[in-house]
Amino acid sequence: MSLRTEAESPARPVASTAQGTLFHGDATVFLRALPERSVRLVVTSPWFTGPCEPSSQDPTSPAFGDWLDHYLAEMERVLLPDGSVVLETGGAWARDRPVRTVQHYAALSRLLERGDWYLLQEFYWYNPGLLEVNEEYEERRFNRLHDCVTTWFWLSRSPDAPADTRRVRGFQNHLTHPFGNFLALSDSWADQPYLEAAGERRSRADLDRFPVAAPLYFIRLLTEEGEHVVDPFAGIGSTALAAEKAGRRWSCNDISAAAISIAKQRIDTFRK
Ligand SMILES: C[S@@+](CC[C@H](N)C(=O)[O-])C[C@H]1O[C@@H](n2cnc3c(N)ncnc32)[C@H](O)[C@@H]1O
């Protein structure tokens, strides 16, 4: 399986502020261009199944673990030795039957067995605006419920990665409740006024995103002002906006021209 989608062409800078730069390109190429040991936090939501589309016969999809391992190795190079990676991921519906696949748990368990990363904590995000990929079962056949929780895995090479929970007490969002590791951080549609201002139309293609509140929560928990935050699969740029708000440096990237054009508009609007 090829891990490189757009060959070796460098990730192209498309917008920047005093704190960060937005790139358009492949995540591998983007990460390779960042200096070693320069990043405090990678917070990102990679493609949930990778290019593997697990089936009912292949619900743990080892190919997904290979795909994720590749990116974790690139992240490890740029991270400070006690830096953190926070991955939002979840199960998926098998492509052939109304059953679930657990490639994310399989990949995590394989990683932890190897002993070079620690799982510092997992978080559960209640996101009623989650992907509508199960509409076949939920809305037409009425035999499965809406899938509305995803997991965020906080990983580090160090069991002592710095964090300060006091910084997320009373988190600044009226929909957020301080329920420990259960996050009610508002849903995928919470930034809708922003997106409408940017001229975006609601469509299936733009559903797999997180609101600014999600990366902001982890940026506050795991970084100090001025530290460097990275999102290699940044979609429409919520991590960039969260880092701007929090006063952190940032580098964000996505391969999709459509997503990057929305991210660029959001960053430009934010700066005004
Ligand atoms: C789950 S979405 C992330 C959405 C993002 N968190 C947001 O709020 O918009 C996964 C993203 O990974 C991007 N992607 C997939 N393969 C990629 C690659 N090889 N390099 C960079 N981005 C990639 C997709 O374009 C998509 O925007």
The ligand as a Gaussian input file, in Angstrom:
#p B3LYP/6-31G(d) Opt

LIG

0 1
 C      -11.269000      13.308000       9.833000
 S      -10.780000      14.523000       8.688000
 C      -10.118000      15.783000       9.738000
 C      -10.999000      16.947000       9.831000
 C      -10.472000      18.095000      10.676000
 N      -10.253000      17.693000      12.053000
 C      -11.472000      19.242000      10.606000
 O      -11.960000      19.669000      11.668000
 O      -11.783000      19.696000       9.506000
 C       -9.343000      13.817000       7.964000
 C       -8.624000      14.760000       7.046000
 O       -7.437000      14.099000       6.600000
 C       -7.140000      14.593000       5.309000
 N       -6.162000      13.670000       4.706000
 C       -6.339000      12.388000       4.298000
 N       -5.181000      11.871000       3.823000
 C       -4.233000      12.844000       3.956000
 C       -2.846000      12.907000       3.680000
 N       -2.183000      11.872000       3.151000
 N       -2.179000      14.044000       3.975000
 C       -2.840000      15.121000       4.517000
 N       -4.167000      15.121000       4.782000
 C       -4.859000      14.000000       4.518000
 C       -8.504000      14.676000       4.628000
 O       -8.486000      15.578000       3.541000
 C       -9.396000      15.151000       5.799000
 O       -9.560000      16.569000       5.776000

